[in-house]
């Protein structure tokens, strides 16, 4: 069962953060690039839960090595903003 999180973020703020922090790996339109997964089409809950799990060091797998340090610097508000932006694509 997926954890329900507060994802009432600011999509405009999320867009700015995404372009500066995520787009170089996940693509300008979150379509995924190379080994980096596609994010477009995912729910806000999934995006926020995954980022929080990476931040806590709880999510493992092939992308954890890159995502744990990146997500460690994100606040709850920034995660919510990213989730709001990405889920709206």
Residue, then its C-alpha position, 0 to 999 in steps of 0.5 A: x500500500x502506498x503511503x499517502x503524503x501531502x502533495x499540495x505543492x506549488x507547481x511553478x516552484x517545482x518547475x523551477x527546481x526541476x529544471x535546475x536540479x533534475x532535468x539534466x538526468x530525467x529530461x526537460x519534459x521528464x521523459x527519461x534519458x538513458x538509464x534515468x527513468x521517466x517521471x512523467x505520468x507518475x502520481x504526486x503521491x508516488x513522486x513525493x513518497x519516493x523522494x522522501x524514501x530516498x532522502x531517508x535512505x530507505x529506498x534502495x536500487x540502482x538509482x539510490x546511489x545518485x538519488x540519496x545525496x540529491x534528495x538529502x538536500x530537499x525540504x518537504x516543501x520542495x518535494x511537494x513542489x516537485x511532485x505537484x509539477x511532475x504530476x501535472x505534466 
